[in-house]
Amino acid sequence: MLILIAGPYRSGTNDDPKLIQKNLEKLESVALPLFRLGHVPMIGEWIALPLLKLAGSERPGDEAWEEIQYPVAHRILEKCDAVLRLEGKSTGADEDVRIAQERGLPVYYRLEDVPHAK
């Protein structure tokens, strides 16, 4: 399965770049285990961050950010087979879950609940 890893990225950071990076590292920490289960992990920021740079974004919440950050995840969800929702307050991740559920996709809340690929 192509699995979107959703969780806090900007939430709770007050836009501190070090805290945002820490949140990204937490998201990335489950990517290799997902891969080893036979799946393809995906994090929206892996696509959004290079696009934001190309668009000239200067800070979270600016015009380019609003154009790209959340729409990237929503477009990815059109191709995903499931979502792994990591704990932590995140409006964006909650929206990813809502969209996934609307599409009938499985949403996992623990890595241990993601099945091995067959």
SVG drawing of the C-alpha trace seen along z (x, -y; Angstrom):
<svg xmlns="http://www.w3.org/2000/svg" viewBox="-17 -35 33 47">
<polyline fill="none" stroke="black" stroke-width="0.4" points="0.0,0.0 1.0,-3.6 0.5,-5.0 0.4,-8.7 2.0,-9.4 0.0,-12.1 0.8,-14.0 1.9,-17.2 4.3,-19.2 3.8,-22.9 1.4,-22.4 2.6,-23.4 5.9,-24.9 5.0,-28.6 6.8,-28.3 10.2,-27.6 12.2,-25.9 13.9,-23.6 10.6,-22.3 9.2,-22.0 12.2,-19.9 11.7,-17.7 8.1,-17.1 9.3,-16.1 11.8,-13.7 9.0,-12.1 6.9,-11.7 10.0,-10.2 10.7,-7.8 8.0,-5.5 8.8,-5.6 11.5,-2.9 9.4,-0.5 6.5,-1.0 8.7,-0.2 10.0,2.9 6.4,4.0 6.2,4.0 4.5,0.7 5.5,-2.6 5.6,-5.4 4.6,-8.9 4.9,-12.2 3.3,-15.3 6.3,-17.5 8.6,-15.3 6.8,-16.8 5.6,-20.2 9.0,-21.4 10.8,-21.4 7.7,-23.0 7.6,-25.7 11.2,-26.5 10.6,-26.7 7.6,-29.0 9.6,-31.3 7.9,-30.7 9.6,-32.6 7.8,-31.4 5.0,-29.0 1.6,-30.5 2.7,-32.8 0.8,-32.8 2.9,-30.1 2.6,-28.0 -1.2,-28.3 -1.2,-27.4 1.0,-24.3 1.3,-22.8 -2.2,-21.3 -3.2,-20.8 -0.2,-18.6 -1.4,-16.1 -5.0,-16.2 -3.7,-15.4 -1.5,-12.6 -4.5,-11.2 -6.2,-10.6 -3.4,-8.0 -3.0,-6.6 -4.3,-3.3 -4.2,-4.2 -3.2,-6.7 -1.0,-6.2 -2.1,-9.0 0.6,-9.6 -0.4,-11.1 -0.4,-14.8 -2.6,-17.7 -2.7,-18.6 -5.5,-20.2 -3.9,-19.2 -3.5,-15.6 -7.1,-15.5 -8.2,-16.8 -6.1,-14.0 -7.9,-11.5 -11.3,-13.0 -10.6,-12.8 -9.3,-9.3 -12.4,-8.1 -14.6,-9.9 -12.8,-7.9 -13.2,-4.7 -9.5,-4.3 -8.2,-2.5 -6.7,-4.8 -4.2,-3.3 -3.3,-4.9 -0.3,-2.7 2.4,-1.3 1.7,2.1 -1.8,2.1 -0.5,1.8 -0.7,5.2 2.3,6.8 2.1,6.6 1.2,9.9"/>
</svg>
